[in-house]
Each structure stands twice: as structure tokens, then as C-alpha cells.
């Protein structure tokens, strides 16, 4: 994948997803790390799109956190 072809927002989200994975001692970046990073972006479009679609963000955030917590860690 050529990172220079991605939007700045997506590049930032991927970097943030990596930080989340490393901070939690996960050996790989999973899609759940990326969705967490996308939802945490202040100026991102993921949160507004999901809200307009009627998504319950509190429930989604809880599910994302549970999924991240259940991932295996390196020791």
C-alpha cells in the first residue's frame, strides 16, 4: 500500500491505530484498532456518518473497547 496516496486523515488514523496496538501490547494492527482511531478523530467523518445512519455510538464504543481488550497481547 502506498501511504502517500491516502488522505491525511486516513494516514493519521493508521498511525493512531498503530499507537493503540503498540500501547496495548498487541502484535498486529487489527481493523478494530483502525475503527477506534477513526472514531476518535475530532475532525474525521466516521462519527458524523455513523450518527446520521442512526448508529448508537455509545454501544459501538463499548463493543470496540471490549473487542480491543479481548485481543491477545505479547509478553
N, C-alpha and C positions, 0 to 999 in steps of 0.2 A: 504494500500500500504506500502510495506517495503522500506523505503528510502535507507537503506543500500545496496539494490540490484540494485539501479540505478547508472549510471555513475556519476563521479564527476561533469562533465559538466552539466548534467541534474539536479543534486541536486542544483548546483549553480543557474541554470536558474529558478528553482522552488522558491528558496529563493529570487531571484531578482524579480520574478513575484509577490511574496507576498509583497515585499517592494514597488513595483509600486502601487499595490492595496491599501495598507495602506497609502501611500503618497498621493493618490488621494481621500482618504476617501471612498473607495468602501468597501462594507460589505463582499464580497466574491472575491476569485481569479477566474477570467474568463479566458477562453482559449486565448483571445486577450492579456491579461497580459503576458501569457506564451510566445506567439509568439513574443511579443515586447522584452521580456527578451532574447529569443533565438537569435533574430536578432541583439541585442545589444552586444552579446558576441564577443569579439575580436578574440578568437581562436576557436570559435564554427564552426560547419559545416553547419548550416542552411543557412547562407548568401551565401557561395560559391555554395551550391547545387541549390538554387533558381536562382542565376546568370547563372549557366550552363544550367538551364532549360529555360532560356530566360525571366525570370520574371523582370518586371520593378520595381526595388526596391524603387525608389522614389514614385511611385504611391502606392505601397504596404505600405510604411511607412506612407504616408498621410492617407490612408484608416484605418490603425491601430490606428493612433492618433485620427482620427475622431470617431472611434468606442469606444476607451477608454474615450474620452471626453463625449460621449453620455450616458455612464453608470450612473445609479443612485448613488448618494452619501448619506452617512449618515450625520446627523447633530445633 
